[in-house]
Amino acid sequence: MTADPSAAASGLRDRFRAFALPRGPDVVASARGVRLSQRGELVLSPGARPIRFTAEQTIDALRSAFRWVATVRLGPLTLMTATDAYEDGRGSLVVRALGLVPVMKGAGADFDRGELQRYLGEVPCCPPALVLHPTLEWSAIGADTARLRDRADPGGATVDLALDEARGAVTCRADRPRAVGKGTVTTPWEAVSDVPHEWSGMRVPTRIEVAWQLPEGRFTYFRAEITALEVVR
């Protein structure tokens, strides 16, 4: 007898929900999203010195949207702010020196796809989305791995999420546009989220490590710790 692919997808979705919502889905019934506080370090290129940052990120549970705002400070002085976002179907990145002067901008179809992939990869950090997002589509591509997309996205962006309940870890993989000069290069990308903590009945990974798989080897460019979570209602 051939297995029902929709049943396999539903089973994986339910495992992600059970992992992220150990007290059941009722705890997020009135949620619209989450707001995360982070601290971490960003490496702009292989071999470069890490840049320490603090950040606030809002992730929407009812549609594919997020806004991540990071700040780099030296004492009381703001040296740099970075805003990474996917809103109203558009992705964008703006980096400002001293919090005011734009020094880097990114937009266009590749940014739209890449930022949507970031949102999909971070769904485990927004457990309400696992229950409330109306257009998330799950496919089973392995015993522990689901392919996730947003049916409302005309570009068909996807990510693959692998769940390891024993380790408390979610690994996200995708081929994602990477900024190179004035253009982008589609590059294998991986984000590992682990060390879960329970807030308000939601189990959320608190450690995130993100890397590009470059031809010369793995380049880990982002490490962060989630230090606080607030439910947006």
NORBELSUL-V283635 format. One line per field, one symbol per residue. psi: psi as a letter, one per 40 degrees, with the letter a starting at -180 (. if undefined). Layout:
BEGIN
psi = ???
END
This chain:
BEGIN
psi = hhihddddddddddddddddgeeiedeedeieaihihiiaihhdiheihihiiiihhhhheeihiihhhihhigbehhdiihhhihhfehiihhhhheedhhehihiadddddddddddddeddegdddddeheehhhiheidehihhihdeheefiiihhhhgddefihhhiihihhhhbeaihhhhihhhhagiihhfehhhiehhhhiigideihhhehhihheihhhh.
END
